[in-house]
Amino acid sequence: MAKHTTNYYNTFIMVAEDCSAIAAEIPAAKGDKVTAAVRQYQLIAEHPYRYTSDDVLFQVHAERHEFPAQEWGAAREQYFAKGQACFRASPLGKRYGWGIHADEEGRLALYGVETMDYDRLASDPELKVLRAMRSKRKAASSD
């Protein structure tokens, strides 16, 4: 079975071009429902440079589907048997104003768009710098 990955290495994902946040926001639960954005934020913010993108995305998936912990190994293998959306599609960078840094081992940390660390990482020539995906399509330009 082929194994896909969402991990980035030595990469900084800047906020999306159409992100309206001028400062990073902590995602909030909707009523009593913990959203994917909330859980992604919690895992990365509470444990910077501990988890890879694959770790975070799978854990959020497993928790949402309430997989028993003893089934996580097989479920993870099945989850990554097909391609998954990477962290460029995360609401953290699309909506909430968080830049996402992946170190040389692919482990993630968050940096608010308003911080000096965000600016430093966004201009670091040693990093591959990408943007989070836009929330809205660009309007087609007319010639």
C-alpha positions in Angstrom: 0.0 0.0 0.0 1.4 3.4 -1.0 2.0 5.9 1.9 1.4 9.5 1.3 2.5 12.3 3.6 1.6 15.9 4.3 4.9 16.7 6.1 7.0 19.7 5.1 10.6 20.1 6.1 12.5 23.4 6.6 9.4 25.3 5.4 7.4 28.3 6.6 3.7 28.5 5.5 2.7 32.1 5.6 -1.0 33.2 6.0 -3.1 33.1 2.9 -3.2 36.1 0.6 -6.9 36.6 1.5 -6.6 36.1 5.2 -8.2 39.1 6.9 -6.5 38.6 10.3 -4.0 41.4 11.2 -3.1 39.5 14.4 -3.3 35.8 15.1 -6.5 34.6 16.7 -7.0 31.5 18.9 -9.8 29.4 17.2 -12.9 29.0 19.4 -15.1 26.0 19.7 -18.6 26.3 18.2 -20.9 25.7 21.1 -19.7 22.4 22.6 -18.2 21.2 19.4 -14.4 21.4 19.1 -13.5 22.2 15.5 -10.6 20.9 13.6 -9.0 24.4 13.8 -9.3 24.3 17.6 -7.7 20.9 17.9 -4.9 21.6 15.5 -4.1 24.8 17.4 -4.1 23.0 20.7 -1.8 20.2 19.6 0.7 22.6 18.0 0.6 25.6 20.4 0.7 23.4 23.5 3.6 21.3 22.1 5.7 23.4 19.7 8.1 21.3 17.6 6.8 18.0 18.9 4.3 16.9 16.2 4.6 16.7 12.4 1.8 17.6 10.1 0.9 13.9 9.6 0.8 13.5 13.4 -1.6 16.5 13.9 -3.9 15.8 10.9 -4.2 12.1 11.8 -4.8 12.7 15.5 -7.6 15.2 14.7 -9.1 12.8 12.2 -8.9 9.9 14.7 -10.4 11.9 17.5 -13.3 13.2 15.4 -14.1 9.6 14.3 -13.6 8.3 17.9 -11.2 5.6 16.9 -10.1 3.5 19.9 -6.4 4.2 20.6 -5.5 0.6 20.0 -6.7 1.0 16.4 -4.7 4.1 15.6 -1.8 2.3 14.0 -3.9 0.5 11.3 -6.2 3.6 10.9 -3.2 5.8 10.3 -1.9 3.5 7.7 -5.3 3.5 6.0 -5.6 7.3 6.3 -2.3 8.0 4.6 -2.9 5.3 1.9 -4.5 8.1 -0.1 -3.4 11.7 -0.4 -4.7 14.1 2.3 -4.9 17.9 2.3 -1.7 19.4 3.8 -1.4 22.2 6.3 -1.5 24.8 3.6 -5.3 24.1 3.7 -5.6 24.5 7.5 -7.9 27.2 8.8 -5.0 28.3 11.0 -3.2 29.9 8.1 -6.3 30.6 5.9 -8.5 32.3 8.5 -6.9 32.7 11.9 -3.5 34.4 11.1 -1.1 31.8 12.1 2.1 31.1 10.2 3.2 27.5 10.4 6.9 26.6 10.6 8.1 23.0 9.9 11.7 22.4 11.2 14.3 20.0 9.6 12.5 17.0 11.2 9.0 18.2 10.0 7.8 19.2 13.5 5.5 22.2 13.6 5.2 25.5 15.6 2.9 28.4 15.2 3.8 32.1 14.8 1.2 35.0 14.7 1.2 37.1 11.6 1.8 40.2 13.7 5.1 38.9 15.3 8.7 39.6 14.6 9.3 35.9 14.5 6.8 35.5 11.7 8.5 38.2 9.7 11.9 36.6 10.4 10.7 33.2 9.2 8.9 34.6 6.2 12.2 36.2 5.0 14.6 33.4 6.0 16.5 32.4 2.8 17.2 28.9 4.4 13.5 28.1 4.4 11.1 27.2 1.7 8.4 29.8 2.1 4.8 29.0 0.9 1.4 30.6 1.4 -1.6 29.0 3.0 -4.3 28.3 0.4 -6.7 31.1 -0.4 -10.2 30.8 1.0 -11.7 32.3 -2.1 -10.8 31.9 -5.7 -9.1 34.7 -7.4 -11.3 36.6 -9.8 -10.5 35.9 -13.4 -8.6 38.8 -14.9 -10.0 40.2 -18.2 -7.6 41.2 -20.9 
